[in-house]
Amino acid sequence: MGCRWFGLTSPTMTSTDHDPPSDADDDLVVGPDGLARPRWAATDPLLRQYYDTEWGMPVRDERGVYERLTLEAFQSGLAWVTILRKREAFRAAFSGFDPEAVARYDDRDVARLMADAAIVRNRAKIQATITNAHATLALRAQGGLAAYVWSFQPERTPVPRREHDLPTTSAESVALATGLRRLGFRFVGPTTMFALMAAIGVVDAHLIGSHRRGTSGVWPAPT
């Protein structure tokens, strides 16, 4: 998820290469375009585009949530920018994150994926992606993966002014992780689930003062 936002490792760093910021640090950076962004999204063009156009925007379709859940699992222990750079390769490798297609994968597909240098070759995470595809299909009988994840939306969203104001988990992410595990999902710990919740807009993890705060249409901008 070092600096971890609701379980989201600051995308420009791993969980071990950054100390909590001091009060003297400026957690928001105003770019040449006059827009304020958190430090992790202020320099790398790929991260800046992701932050400006995607992170925290509502995702409510099954395939979209399954993709984000998968990518968050693969991100664990890595810098988020690494996953973003490999995202199209992941999509190609996992049939566009179509859970019906991934659920049909067998040992030959696992071997194919383990030989694919364009993605992160972690056998446990690859197998979990296939397991989670089966669980996603089974969850359709209860309304579907997207509706299930969104059912854990809290009544209030955090209002962080500094990176270190953000917790690593919440009561809702713990409950979501517990529920998904009971449904057969893997690599869905509370930290990873809060990262997912922040990424798809279930909570607003943008810092107060960021140009993206309150822009998702889910949570109002602070007054």
MODELLER restraints for C-alpha pairs under 7 A, 6 or more apart:
rsr = mdl.restraints
at = mdl.atoms
rsr.add(forms.Gaussian(group=physical.xy_distance, feature=features.Distance(at['CA:1:A'], at['CA:7:A']), mean=3.52, stdev=0.5))
rsr.add(forms.Gaussian(group=physical.xy_distance, feature=features.Distance(at['CA:1:A'], at['CA:8:A']), mean=2.61, stdev=0.5))
rsr.add(forms.Gaussian(group=physical.xy_distance, feature=features.Distance(at['CA:1:A'], at['CA:9:A']), mean=3.29, stdev=0.5))
rsr.add(forms.Gaussian(group=physical.xy_distance, feature=features.Distance(at['CA:1:A'], at['CA:10:A']), mean=6.79, stdev=0.5))
rsr.add(forms.Gaussian(group=physical.xy_distance, feature=features.Distance(at['CA:1:A'], at['CA:191:A']), mean=6.15, stdev=0.5))
rsr.add(forms.Gaussian(group=physical.xy_distance, feature=features.Distance(at['CA:1:A'], at['CA:192:A']), mean=6.19, stdev=0.5))
rsr.add(forms.Gaussian(group=physical.xy_distance, feature=features.Distance(at['CA:1:A'], at['CA:195:A']), mean=5.81, stdev=0.5))
rsr.add(forms.Gaussian(group=physical.xy_distance, feature=features.Distance(at['CA:2:A'], at['CA:15:A']), mean=4.66, stdev=0.5))
rsr.add(forms.Gaussian(group=physical.xy_distance, feature=features.Distance(at['CA:2:A'], at['CA:16:A']), mean=5.28, stdev=0.5))
rsr.add(forms.Gaussian(group=physical.xy_distance, feature=features.Distance(at['CA:2:A'], at['CA:17:A']), mean=6.39, stdev=0.5))
rsr.add(forms.Gaussian(group=physical.xy_distance, feature=features.Distance(at['CA:2:A'], at['CA:18:A']), mean=4.78, stdev=0.5))
rsr.add(forms.Gaussian(group=physical.xy_distance, feature=features.Distance(at['CA:2:A'], at['CA:19:A']), mean=5.28, stdev=0.5))
rsr.add(forms.Gaussian(group=physical.xy_distance, feature=features.Distance(at['CA:2:A'], at['CA:20:A']), mean=6.27, stdev=0.5))
rsr.add(forms.Gaussian(group=physical.xy_distance, feature=features.Distance(at['CA:3:A'], at['CA:9:A']), mean=6.12, stdev=0.5))
rsr.add(forms.Gaussian(group=physical.xy_distance, feature=features.Distance(at['CA:3:A'], at['CA:10:A']), mean=5.84, stdev=0.5))
rsr.add(forms.Gaussian(group=physical.xy_distance, feature=features.Distance(at['CA:3:A'], at['CA:15:A']), mean=6.74, stdev=0.5))
rsr.add(forms.Gaussian(group=physical.xy_distance, feature=features.Distance(at['CA:3:A'], at['CA:18:A']), mean=6.52, stdev=0.5))
rsr.add(forms.Gaussian(group=physical.xy_distance, feature=features.Distance(at['CA:3:A'], at['CA:19:A']), mean=6.99, stdev=0.5))
rsr.add(forms.Gaussian(group=physical.xy_distance, feature=features.Distance(at['CA:3:A'], at['CA:20:A']), mean=6.13, stdev=0.5))
rsr.add(forms.Gaussian(group=physical.xy_distance, feature=features.Distance(at['CA:3:A'], at['CA:164:A']), mean=6.87, stdev=0.5))
rsr.add(forms.Gaussian(group=physical.xy_distance, feature=features.Distance(at['CA:4:A'], at['CA:10:A']), mean=5.84, stdev=0.5))
rsr.add(forms.Gaussian(group=physical.xy_distance, feature=features.Distance(at['CA:4:A'], at['CA:168:A']), mean=5.79, stdev=0.5))
rsr.add(forms.Gaussian(group=physical.xy_distance, feature=features.Distance(at['CA:5:A'], at['CA:166:A']), mean=5.33, stdev=0.5))
rsr.add(forms.Gaussian(group=physical.xy_distance, feature=features.Distance(at['CA:5:A'], at['CA:167:A']), mean=6.22, stdev=0.5))
rsr.add(forms.Gaussian(group=physical.xy_distance, feature=features.Distance(at['CA:5:A'], at['CA:168:A']), mean=5.71, stdev=0.5))
rsr.add(forms.Gaussian(group=physical.xy_distance, feature=features.Distance(at['CA:6:A'], at['CA:166:A']), mean=6.20, stdev=0.5))
rsr.add(forms.Gaussian(group=physical.xy_distance, feature=features.Distance(at['CA:6:A'], at['CA:167:A']), mean=5.28, stdev=0.5))
rsr.add(forms.Gaussian(group=physical.xy_distance, feature=features.Distance(at['CA:6:A'], at['CA:168:A']), mean=4.08, stdev=0.5))
rsr.add(forms.Gaussian(group=physical.xy_distance, feature=features.Distance(at['CA:6:A'], at['CA:169:A']), mean=5.09, stdev=0.5))
rsr.add(forms.Gaussian(group=physical.xy_distance, feature=features.Distance(at['CA:6:A'], at['CA:191:A']), mean=6.54, stdev=0.5))
rsr.add(forms.Gaussian(group=physical.xy_distance, feature=features.Distance(at['CA:6:A'], at['CA:194:A']), mean=4.86, stdev=0.5))
rsr.add(forms.Gaussian(group=physical.xy_distance, feature=features.Distance(at['CA:6:A'], at['CA:195:A']), mean=5.57, stdev=0.5))
rsr.add(forms.Gaussian(group=physical.xy_distance, feature=features.Distance(at['CA:7:A'], at['CA:168:A']), mean=4.33, stdev=0.5))
rsr.add(forms.Gaussian(group=physical.xy_distance, feature=features.Distance(at['CA:7:A'], at['CA:169:A']), mean=5.79, stdev=0.5))
rsr.add(forms.Gaussian(group=physical.xy_distance, feature=features.Distance(at['CA:7:A'], at['CA:191:A']), mean=3.92, stdev=0.5))
rsr.add(forms.Gaussian(group=physical.xy_distance, feature=features.Distance(at['CA:7:A'], at['CA:192:A']), mean=5.45, stdev=0.5))
rsr.add(forms.Gaussian(group=physical.xy_distance, feature=features.Distance(at['CA:7:A'], at['CA:194:A']), mean=5.15, stdev=0.5))
rsr.add(forms.Gaussian(group=physical.xy_distance, feature=features.Distance(at['CA:7:A'], at['CA:195:A']), mean=4.77, stdev=0.5))
rsr.add(forms.Gaussian(group=physical.xy_distance, feature=features.Distance(at['CA:8:A'], at['CA:192:A']), mean=6.88, stdev=0.5))
rsr.add(forms.Gaussian(group=physical.xy_distance, feature=features.Distance(at['CA:8:A'], at['CA:195:A']), mean=4.36, stdev=0.5))
rsr.add(forms.Gaussian(group=physical.xy_distance, feature=features.Distance(at['CA:9:A'], at['CA:15:A']), mean=6.13, stdev=0.5))
rsr.add(forms.Gaussian(group=physical.xy_distance, feature=features.Distance(at['CA:10:A'], at['CA:40:A']), mean=6.23, stdev=0.5))
rsr.add(forms.Gaussian(group=physical.xy_distance, feature=features.Distance(at['CA:11:A'], at['CA:40:A']), mean=6.15, stdev=0.5))
rsr.add(forms.Gaussian(group=physical.xy_distance, feature=features.Distance(at['CA:11:A'], at['CA:79:A']), mean=5.34, stdev=0.5))
rsr.add(forms.Gaussian(group=physical.xy_distance, feature=features.Distance(at['CA:11:A'], at['CA:80:A']), mean=4.10, stdev=0.5))
rsr.add(forms.Gaussian(group=physical.xy_distance, feature=features.Distance(at['CA:11:A'], at['CA:81:A']), mean=5.73, stdev=0.5))
rsr.add(forms.Gaussian(group=physical.xy_distance, feature=features.Distance(at['CA:12:A'], at['CA:40:A']), mean=5.41, stdev=0.5))
rsr.add(forms.Gaussian(group=physical.xy_distance, feature=features.Distance(at['CA:12:A'], at['CA:79:A']), mean=5.70, stdev=0.5))
rsr.add(forms.Gaussian(group=physical.xy_distance, feature=features.Distance(at['CA:12:A'], at['CA:80:A']), mean=6.43, stdev=0.5))
rsr.add(forms.Gaussian(group=physical.xy_distance, feature=features.Distance(at['CA:12:A'], at['CA:81:A']), mean=6.29, stdev=0.5))
rsr.add(forms.Gaussian(group=physical.xy_distance, feature=features.Distance(at['CA:13:A'], at['CA:79:A']), mean=5.12, stdev=0.5))
rsr.add(forms.Gaussian(group=physical.xy_distance, feature=features.Distance(at['CA:14:A'], at['CA:77:A']), mean=6.26, stdev=0.5))
rsr.add(forms.Gaussian(group=physical.xy_distance, feature=features.Distance(at['CA:14:A'], at['CA:78:A']), mean=5.58, stdev=0.5))
rsr.add(forms.Gaussian(group=physical.xy_distance, feature=features.Distance(at['CA:14:A'], at['CA:79:A']), mean=5.11, stdev=0.5))
rsr.add(forms.Gaussian(group=physical.xy_distance, feature=features.Distance(at['CA:15:A'], at['CA:77:A']), mean=6.82, stdev=0.5))
rsr.add(forms.Gaussian(group=physical.xy_distance, feature=features.Distance(at['CA:20:A'], at['CA:164:A']), mean=6.25, stdev=0.5))
rsr.add(forms.Gaussian(group=physical.xy_distance, feature=features.Distance(at['CA:21:A'], at['CA:164:A']), mean=6.74, stdev=0.5))
rsr.add(forms.Gaussian(group=physical.xy_distance, feature=features.Distance(at['CA:27:A'], at['CA:38:A']), mean=5.70, stdev=0.5))
rsr.add(forms.Gaussian(group=physical.xy_distance, feature=features.Distance(at['CA:27:A'], at['CA:39:A']), mean=5.83, stdev=0.5))
rsr.add(forms.Gaussian(group=physical.xy_distance, feature=features.Distance(at['CA:27:A'], at['CA:162:A']), mean=6.02, stdev=0.5))
rsr.add(forms.Gaussian(group=physical.xy_distance, feature=features.Distance(at['CA:27:A'], at['CA:163:A']), mean=6.49, stdev=0.5))
rsr.add(forms.Gaussian(group=physical.xy_distance, feature=features.Distance(at['CA:28:A'], at['CA:36:A']), mean=5.92, stdev=0.5))
rsr.add(forms.Gaussian(group=physical.xy_distance, feature=features.Distance(at['CA:28:A'], at['CA:37:A']), mean=5.26, stdev=0.5))
rsr.add(forms.Gaussian(group=physical.xy_distance, feature=features.Distance(at['CA:28:A'], at['CA:38:A']), mean=4.43, stdev=0.5))
rsr.add(forms.Gaussian(group=physical.xy_distance, feature=features.Distance(at['CA:28:A'], at['CA:39:A']), mean=5.75, stdev=0.5))
rsr.add(forms.Gaussian(group=physical.xy_distance, feature=features.Distance(at['CA:29:A'], at['CA:36:A']), mean=5.33, stdev=0.5))
rsr.add(forms.Gaussian(group=physical.xy_distance, feature=features.Distance(at['CA:29:A'], at['CA:37:A']), mean=5.34, stdev=0.5))
rsr.add(forms.Gaussian(group=physical.xy_distance, feature=features.Distance(at['CA:29:A'], at['CA:38:A']), mean=6.02, stdev=0.5))
rsr.add(forms.Gaussian(group=physical.xy_distance, feature=features.Distance(at['CA:29:A'], at['CA:39:A']), mean=5.90, stdev=0.5))
rsr.add(forms.Gaussian(group=physical.xy_distance, feature=features.Distance(at['CA:29:A'], at['CA:42:A']), mean=6.25, stdev=0.5))
rsr.add(forms.Gaussian(group=physical.xy_distance, feature=features.Distance(at['CA:30:A'], at['CA:36:A']), mean=4.16, stdev=0.5))
rsr.add(forms.Gaussian(group=physical.xy_distance, feature=features.Distance(at['CA:30:A'], at['CA:37:A']), mean=6.35, stdev=0.5))
rsr.add(forms.Gaussian(group=physical.xy_distance, feature=features.Distance(at['CA:31:A'], at['CA:42:A']), mean=6.87, stdev=0.5))
rsr.add(forms.Gaussian(group=physical.xy_distance, feature=features.Distance(at['CA:35:A'], at['CA:211:A']), mean=5.88, stdev=0.5))
rsr.add(forms.Gaussian(group=physical.xy_distance, feature=features.Distance(at['CA:36:A'], at['CA:209:A']), mean=6.87, stdev=0.5))
rsr.add(forms.Gaussian(group=physical.xy_distance, feature=features.Distance(at['CA:36:A'], at['CA:210:A']), mean=4.95, stdev=0.5))
rsr.add(forms.Gaussian(group=physical.xy_distance, feature=features.Distance(at['CA:36:A'], at['CA:211:A']), mean=5.53, stdev=0.5))
rsr.add(forms.Gaussian(group=physical.xy_distance, feature=features.Distance(at['CA:37:A'], at['CA:210:A']), mean=5.19, stdev=0.5))
rsr.add(forms.Gaussian(group=physical.xy_distance, feature=features.Distance(at['CA:37:A'], at['CA:211:A']), mean=6.66, stdev=0.5))
rsr.add(forms.Gaussian(group=physical.xy_distance, feature=features.Distance(at['CA:38:A'], at['CA:210:A']), mean=7.00, stdev=0.5))
rsr.add(forms.Gaussian(group=physical.xy_distance, feature=features.Distance(at['CA:41:A'], at['CA:47:A']), mean=5.19, stdev=0.5))
rsr.add(forms.Gaussian(group=physical.xy_distance, feature=features.Distance(at['CA:41:A'], at['CA:48:A']), mean=4.70, stdev=0.5))
rsr.add(forms.Gaussian(group=physical.xy_distance, feature=features.Distance(at['CA:41:A'], at['CA:51:A']), mean=6.25, stdev=0.5))
rsr.add(forms.Gaussian(group=physical.xy_distance, feature=features.Distance(at['CA:42:A'], at['CA:48:A']), mean=5.92, stdev=0.5))
rsr.add(forms.Gaussian(group=physical.xy_distance, feature=features.Distance(at['CA:47:A'], at['CA:81:A']), mean=6.61, stdev=0.5))
rsr.add(forms.Gaussian(group=physical.xy_distance, feature=features.Distance(at['CA:52:A'], at['CA:212:A']), mean=6.95, stdev=0.5))
rsr.add(forms.Gaussian(group=physical.xy_distance, feature=features.Distance(at['CA:55:A'], at['CA:199:A']), mean=4.99, stdev=0.5))
rsr.add(forms.Gaussian(group=physical.xy_distance, feature=features.Distance(at['CA:55:A'], at['CA:200:A']), mean=6.72, stdev=0.5))
rsr.add(forms.Gaussian(group=physical.xy_distance, feature=features.Distance(at['CA:56:A'], at['CA:198:A']), mean=5.66, stdev=0.5))
rsr.add(forms.Gaussian(group=physical.xy_distance, feature=features.Distance(at['CA:56:A'], at['CA:199:A']), mean=4.64, stdev=0.5))
rsr.add(forms.Gaussian(group=physical.xy_distance, feature=features.Distance(at['CA:56:A'], at['CA:200:A']), mean=5.04, stdev=0.5))
rsr.add(forms.Gaussian(group=physical.xy_distance, feature=features.Distance(at['CA:56:A'], at['CA:201:A']), mean=4.20, stdev=0.5))
rsr.add(forms.Gaussian(group=physical.xy_distance, feature=features.Distance(at['CA:56:A'], at['CA:204:A']), mean=6.46, stdev=0.5))
rsr.add(forms.Gaussian(group=physical.xy_distance, feature=features.Distance(at['CA:56:A'], at['CA:216:A']), mean=6.65, stdev=0.5))
rsr.add(forms.Gaussian(group=physical.xy_distance, feature=features.Distance(at['CA:57:A'], at['CA:200:A']), mean=5.54, stdev=0.5))
rsr.add(forms.Gaussian(group=physical.xy_distance, feature=features.Distance(at['CA:57:A'], at['CA:201:A']), mean=5.02, stdev=0.5))
rsr.add(forms.Gaussian(group=physical.xy_distance, feature=features.Distance(at['CA:57:A'], at['CA:216:A']), mean=5.08, stdev=0.5))
rsr.add(forms.Gaussian(group=physical.xy_distance, feature=features.Distance(at['CA:58:A'], at['CA:200:A']), mean=4.91, stdev=0.5))
rsr.add(forms.Gaussian(group=physical.xy_distance, feature=features.Distance(at['CA:58:A'], at['CA:201:A']), mean=4.62, stdev=0.5))
rsr.add(forms.Gaussian(group=physical.xy_distance, feature=features.Distance(at['CA:58:A'], at['CA:216:A']), mean=6.54, stdev=0.5))
rsr.add(forms.Gaussian(group=physical.xy_distance, feature=features.Distance(at['CA:59:A'], at['CA:65:A']), mean=6.41, stdev=0.5))
rsr.add(forms.Gaussian(group=physical.xy_distance, feature=features.Distance(at['CA:59:A'], at['CA:200:A']), mean=5.07, stdev=0.5))
rsr.add(forms.Gaussian(group=physical.xy_distance, feature=features.Distance(at['CA:60:A'], at['CA:146:A']), mean=5.34, stdev=0.5))
rsr.add(forms.Gaussian(group=physical.xy_distance, feature=features.Distance(at['CA:61:A'], at['CA:146:A']), mean=5.76, stdev=0.5))
rsr.add(forms.Gaussian(group=physical.xy_distance, feature=features.Distance(at['CA:62:A'], at['CA:144:A']), mean=6.87, stdev=0.5))
rsr.add(forms.Gaussian(group=physical.xy_distance, feature=features.Distance(at['CA:62:A'], at['CA:145:A']), mean=5.80, stdev=0.5))
rsr.add(forms.Gaussian(group=physical.xy_distance, feature=features.Distance(at['CA:62:A'], at['CA:146:A']), mean=5.26, stdev=0.5))
rsr.add(forms.Gaussian(group=physical.xy_distance, feature=features.Distance(at['CA:63:A'], at['CA:97:A']), mean=6.20, stdev=0.5))
rsr.add(forms.Gaussian(group=physical.xy_distance, feature=features.Distance(at['CA:63:A'], at['CA:98:A']), mean=6.06, stdev=0.5))
rsr.add(forms.Gaussian(group=physical.xy_distance, feature=features.Distance(at['CA:63:A'], at['CA:99:A']), mean=6.97, stdev=0.5))
rsr.add(forms.Gaussian(group=physical.xy_distance, feature=features.Distance(at['CA:65:A'], at['CA:146:A']), mean=5.96, stdev=0.5))
rsr.add(forms.Gaussian(group=physical.xy_distance, feature=features.Distance(at['CA:66:A'], at['CA:97:A']), mean=6.91, stdev=0.5))
rsr.add(forms.Gaussian(group=physical.xy_distance, feature=features.Distance(at['CA:67:A'], at['CA:97:A']), mean=5.60, stdev=0.5))
rsr.add(forms.Gaussian(group=physical.xy_distance, feature=features.Distance(at['CA:68:A'], at['CA:196:A']), mean=6.66, stdev=0.5))
rsr.add(forms.Gaussian(group=physical.xy_distance, feature=features.Distance(at['CA:69:A'], at['CA:196:A']), mean=6.27, stdev=0.5))
rsr.add(forms.Gaussian(group=physical.xy_distance, feature=features.Distance(at['CA:70:A'], at['CA:129:A']), mean=6.23, stdev=0.5))
rsr.add(forms.Gaussian(group=physical.xy_distance, feature=features.Distance(at['CA:72:A'], at['CA:192:A']), mean=6.34, stdev=0.5))
rsr.add(forms.Gaussian(group=physical.xy_distance, feature=features.Distance(at['CA:72:A'], at['CA:196:A']), mean=6.61, stdev=0.5))
rsr.add(forms.Gaussian(group=physical.xy_distance, feature=features.Distance(at['CA:73:A'], at['CA:187:A']), mean=5.82, stdev=0.5))
rsr.add(forms.Gaussian(group=physical.xy_distance, feature=features.Distance(at['CA:73:A'], at['CA:192:A']), mean=6.76, stdev=0.5))
rsr.add(forms.Gaussian(group=physical.xy_distance, feature=features.Distance(at['CA:74:A'], at['CA:125:A']), mean=6.45, stdev=0.5))
rsr.add(forms.Gaussian(group=physical.xy_distance, feature=features.Distance(at['CA:75:A'], at['CA:83:A']), mean=6.22, stdev=0.5))
rsr.add(forms.Gaussian(group=physical.xy_distance, feature=features.Distance(at['CA:86:A'], at['CA:118:A']), mean=6.56, stdev=0.5))
rsr.add(forms.Gaussian(group=physical.xy_distance, feature=features.Distance(at['CA:86:A'], at['CA:119:A']), mean=5.98, stdev=0.5))
rsr.add(forms.Gaussian(group=physical.xy_distance, feature=features.Distance(at['CA:89:A'], at['CA:118:A']), mean=5.87, stdev=0.5))
rsr.add(forms.Gaussian(group=physical.xy_distance, feature=features.Distance(at['CA:89:A'], at['CA:119:A']), mean=6.12, stdev=0.5))
rsr.add(forms.Gaussian(group=physical.xy_distance, feature=features.Distance(at['CA:90:A'], at['CA:119:A']), mean=5.85, stdev=0.5))
rsr.add(forms.Gaussian(group=physical.xy_distance, feature=features.Distance(at['CA:91:A'], at['CA:97:A']), mean=6.04, stdev=0.5))
rsr.add(forms.Gaussian(group=physical.xy_distance, feature=features.Distance(at['CA:93:A'], at['CA:113:A']), mean=6.88, stdev=0.5))
rsr.add(forms.Gaussian(group=physical.xy_distance, feature=features.Distance(at['CA:94:A'], at['CA:102:A']), mean=6.35, stdev=0.5))
rsr.add(forms.Gaussian(group=physical.xy_distance, feature=features.Distance(at['CA:95:A'], at['CA:101:A']), mean=6.45, stdev=0.5))
rsr.add(forms.Gaussian(group=physical.xy_distance, feature=features.Distance(at['CA:95:A'], at['CA:102:A']), mean=6.75, stdev=0.5))
rsr.add(forms.Gaussian(group=physical.xy_distance, feature=features.Distance(at['CA:99:A'], at['CA:133:A']), mean=4.65, stdev=0.5))
rsr.add(forms.Gaussian(group=physical.xy_distance, feature=features.Distance(at['CA:99:A'], at['CA:136:A']), mean=6.89, stdev=0.5))
rsr.add(forms.Gaussian(group=physical.xy_distance, feature=features.Distance(at['CA:99:A'], at['CA:137:A']), mean=6.97, stdev=0.5))
rsr.add(forms.Gaussian(group=physical.xy_distance, feature=features.Distance(at['CA:100:A'], at['CA:133:A']), mean=6.90, stdev=0.5))
rsr.add(forms.Gaussian(group=physical.xy_distance, feature=features.Distance(at['CA:102:A'], at['CA:130:A']), mean=5.78, stdev=0.5))
rsr.add(forms.Gaussian(group=physical.xy_distance, feature=features.Distance(at['CA:102:A'], at['CA:133:A']), mean=6.04, stdev=0.5))
rsr.add(forms.Gaussian(group=physical.xy_distance, feature=features.Distance(at['CA:103:A'], at['CA:130:A']), mean=5.60, stdev=0.5))
rsr.add(forms.Gaussian(group=physical.xy_distance, feature=features.Distance(at['CA:103:A'], at['CA:133:A']), mean=5.10, stdev=0.5))
rsr.add(forms.Gaussian(group=physical.xy_distance, feature=features.Distance(at['CA:103:A'], at['CA:134:A']), mean=5.24, stdev=0.5))
rsr.add(forms.Gaussian(group=physical.xy_distance, feature=features.Distance(at['CA:105:A'], at['CA:130:A']), mean=6.85, stdev=0.5))
rsr.add(forms.Gaussian(group=physical.xy_distance, feature=features.Distance(at['CA:110:A'], at['CA:126:A']), mean=6.98, stdev=0.5))
rsr.add(forms.Gaussian(group=physical.xy_distance, feature=features.Distance(at['CA:113:A'], at['CA:121:A']), mean=6.93, stdev=0.5))
rsr.add(forms.Gaussian(group=physical.xy_distance, feature=features.Distance(at['CA:114:A'], at['CA:121:A']), mean=5.15, stdev=0.5))
rsr.add(forms.Gaussian(group=physical.xy_distance, feature=features.Distance(at['CA:114:A'], at['CA:123:A']), mean=6.74, stdev=0.5))
rsr.add(forms.Gaussian(group=physical.xy_distance, feature=features.Distance(at['CA:128:A'], at['CA:186:A']), mean=5.54, stdev=0.5))
rsr.add(forms.Gaussian(group=physical.xy_distance, feature=features.Distance(at['CA:128:A'], at['CA:187:A']), mean=6.83, stdev=0.5))
rsr.add(forms.Gaussian(group=physical.xy_distance, feature=features.Distance(at['CA:131:A'], at['CA:185:A']), mean=6.71, stdev=0.5))
rsr.add(forms.Gaussian(group=physical.xy_distance, feature=features.Distance(at['CA:132:A'], at['CA:185:A']), mean=5.05, stdev=0.5))
rsr.add(forms.Gaussian(group=physical.xy_distance, feature=features.Distance(at['CA:132:A'], at['CA:186:A']), mean=6.56, stdev=0.5))
rsr.add(forms.Gaussian(group=physical.xy_distance, feature=features.Distance(at['CA:135:A'], at['CA:183:A']), mean=6.55, stdev=0.5))
rsr.add(forms.Gaussian(group=physical.xy_distance, feature=features.Distance(at['CA:135:A'], at['CA:184:A']), mean=5.74, stdev=0.5))
rsr.add(forms.Gaussian(group=physical.xy_distance, feature=features.Distance(at['CA:135:A'], at['CA:185:A']), mean=6.08, stdev=0.5))
rsr.add(forms.Gaussian(group=physical.xy_distance, feature=features.Distance(at['CA:136:A'], at['CA:145:A']), mean=5.94, stdev=0.5))
rsr.add(forms.Gaussian(group=physical.xy_distance, feature=features.Distance(at['CA:139:A'], at['CA:145:A']), mean=6.11, stdev=0.5))
rsr.add(forms.Gaussian(group=physical.xy_distance, feature=features.Distance(at['CA:149:A'], at['CA:176:A']), mean=6.93, stdev=0.5))
rsr.add(forms.Gaussian(group=physical.xy_distance, feature=features.Distance(at['CA:150:A'], at['CA:202:A']), mean=6.36, stdev=0.5))
rsr.add(forms.Gaussian(group=physical.xy_distance, feature=features.Distance(at['CA:152:A'], at['CA:172:A']), mean=5.72, stdev=0.5))
rsr.add(forms.Gaussian(group=physical.xy_distance, feature=features.Distance(at['CA:152:A'], at['CA:176:A']), mean=6.49, stdev=0.5))
rsr.add(forms.Gaussian(group=physical.xy_distance, feature=features.Distance(at['CA:153:A'], at['CA:202:A']), mean=5.44, stdev=0.5))
rsr.add(forms.Gaussian(group=physical.xy_distance, feature=features.Distance(at['CA:153:A'], at['CA:203:A']), mean=6.95, stdev=0.5))
rsr.add(forms.Gaussian(group=physical.xy_distance, feature=features.Distance(at['CA:154:A'], at['CA:172:A']), mean=6.68, stdev=0.5))
rsr.add(forms.Gaussian(group=physical.xy_distance, feature=features.Distance(at['CA:157:A'], at['CA:203:A']), mean=5.42, stdev=0.5))
rsr.add(forms.Gaussian(group=physical.xy_distance, feature=features.Distance(at['CA:157:A'], at['CA:204:A']), mean=5.89, stdev=0.5))
rsr.add(forms.Gaussian(group=physical.xy_distance, feature=features.Distance(at['CA:158:A'], at['CA:204:A']), mean=6.75, stdev=0.5))
rsr.add(forms.Gaussian(group=physical.xy_distance, feature=features.Distance(at['CA:158:A'], at['CA:205:A']), mean=6.85, stdev=0.5))
rsr.add(forms.Gaussian(group=physical.xy_distance, feature=features.Distance(at['CA:159:A'], at['CA:208:A']), mean=6.53, stdev=0.5))
rsr.add(forms.Gaussian(group=physical.xy_distance, feature=features.Distance(at['CA:160:A'], at['CA:166:A']), mean=6.08, stdev=0.5))
rsr.add(forms.Gaussian(group=physical.xy_distance, feature=features.Distance(at['CA:160:A'], at['CA:207:A']), mean=5.23, stdev=0.5))
rsr.add(forms.Gaussian(group=physical.xy_distance, feature=features.Distance(at['CA:160:A'], at['CA:208:A']), mean=6.02, stdev=0.5))
rsr.add(forms.Gaussian(group=physical.xy_distance, feature=features.Distance(at['CA:161:A'], at['CA:207:A']), mean=5.22, stdev=0.5))
rsr.add(forms.Gaussian(group=physical.xy_distance, feature=features.Distance(at['CA:161:A'], at['CA:208:A']), mean=4.99, stdev=0.5))
rsr.add(forms.Gaussian(group=physical.xy_distance, feature=features.Distance(at['CA:162:A'], at['CA:207:A']), mean=6.55, stdev=0.5))
rsr.add(forms.Gaussian(group=physical.xy_distance, feature=features.Distance(at['CA:168:A'], at['CA:191:A']), mean=5.89, stdev=0.5))
rsr.add(forms.Gaussian(group=physical.xy_distance, feature=features.Distance(at['CA:169:A'], at['CA:190:A']), mean=5.92, stdev=0.5))
rsr.add(forms.Gaussian(group=physical.xy_distance, feature=features.Distance(at['CA:169:A'], at['CA:191:A']), mean=5.27, stdev=0.5))
rsr.add(forms.Gaussian(group=physical.xy_distance, feature=features.Distance(at['CA:169:A'], at['CA:194:A']), mean=5.78, stdev=0.5))
rsr.add(forms.Gaussian(group=physical.xy_distance, feature=features.Distance(at['CA:173:A'], at['CA:190:A']), mean=4.99, stdev=0.5))
rsr.add(forms.Gaussian(group=physical.xy_distance, feature=features.Distance(at['CA:173:A'], at['CA:193:A']), mean=5.50, stdev=0.5))
rsr.add(forms.Gaussian(group=physical.xy_distance, feature=features.Distance(at['CA:173:A'], at['CA:194:A']), mean=5.27, stdev=0.5))
rsr.add(forms.Gaussian(group=physical.xy_distance, feature=features.Distance(at['CA:174:A'], at['CA:190:A']), mean=4.65, stdev=0.5))
rsr.add(forms.Gaussian(group=physical.xy_distance, feature=features.Distance(at['CA:177:A'], at['CA:188:A']), mean=5.47, stdev=0.5))
rsr.add(forms.Gaussian(group=physical.xy_distance, feature=features.Distance(at['CA:177:A'], at['CA:189:A']), mean=5.31, stdev=0.5))
rsr.add(forms.Gaussian(group=physical.xy_distance, feature=features.Distance(at['CA:177:A'], at['CA:190:A']), mean=5.27, stdev=0.5))
rsr.add(forms.Gaussian(group=physical.xy_distance, feature=features.Distance(at['CA:177:A'], at['CA:193:A']), mean=6.31, stdev=0.5))
rsr.add(forms.Gaussian(group=physical.xy_distance, feature=features.Distance(at['CA:197:A'], at['CA:203:A']), mean=5.84, stdev=0.5))
rsr.add(forms.Gaussian(group=physical.xy_distance, feature=features.Distance(at['CA:198:A'], at['CA:204:A']), mean=6.14, stdev=0.5))
rsr.add(forms.Gaussian(group=physical.xy_distance, feature=features.Distance(at['CA:198:A'], at['CA:205:A']), mean=5.68, stdev=0.5))
rsr.add(forms.Gaussian(group=physical.xy_distance, feature=features.Distance(at['CA:201:A'], at['CA:216:A']), mean=6.82, stdev=0.5))
rsr.add(forms.Gaussian(group=physical.xy_distance, feature=features.Distance(at['CA:204:A'], at['CA:219:A']), mean=6.84, stdev=0.5))
rsr.add(forms.Gaussian(group=physical.xy_distance, feature=features.Distance(at['CA:206:A'], at['CA:212:A']), mean=6.57, stdev=0.5))
rsr.add(forms.Gaussian(group=physical.xy_distance, feature=features.Distance(at['CA:206:A'], at['CA:213:A']), mean=5.20, stdev=0.5))
rsr.add(forms.Gaussian(group=physical.xy_distance, feature=features.Distance(at['CA:207:A'], at['CA:213:A']), mean=6.58, stdev=0.5))
rsr.add(forms.Gaussian(group=physical.xy_distance, feature=features.Distance(at['CA:213:A'], at['CA:221:A']), mean=6.17, stdev=0.5))
rsr.add(forms.Gaussian(group=physical.xy_distance, feature=features.Distance(at['CA:214:A'], at['CA:220:A']), mean=4.99, stdev=0.5))
rsr.add(forms.Gaussian(group=physical.xy_distance, feature=features.Distance(at['CA:214:A'], at['CA:221:A']), mean=3.86, stdev=0.5))
